[in-house]
Amino acid sequence: MKPVADNNSIEVTNYDPKDNKALADEVLKKYSGKNIIIAGHSNTIPGILEAFGVKAPFEIAKDDYSNIFHVKINKGKSTLISLKY
């Protein structure tokens, strides 16, 4: 994420991958209405998605680095767009 952050002059913030609710609460409180990027691994992304009110559309293999999950929250309703690159 560092190259993306450096290129866009944004700060990288670490989070506890074992506390997805705290992550979701912090993001919704501090960044409501803004675009953010959350990076994770195959074993953390499903829980993060669920903390934001959506379900992973498929099981993510350990060696699969080709997914982008776009979660949009509007008026308390979460929607997910799953992309491959």
C-alpha positions, 0 to 999 in steps of 0.5 A: 500500500505504501506506493499507492499512499505515497503517490496520493499523499495519504497516510497509511494507518495500521489496524488490528486484524483481530478486531474487525468491529473496531475497524469498521466503527473507526472507519465509519466515524472518521471517514464517513462520506470519503473513499478509503482503502483497506488492505488485508489477506485471504484470512482477514478480508471476509471478516472485514467485509462482514464488519461492514455489513456484506458477505464475501462472495466466494472463498479467497485462496491464499495465493489469490491477490487479484481481488478488489472488494468495493463496499459502499455504505449509503444511509446505513445500507451496505452494497458490495462490488467484487472485481478482479484485476 
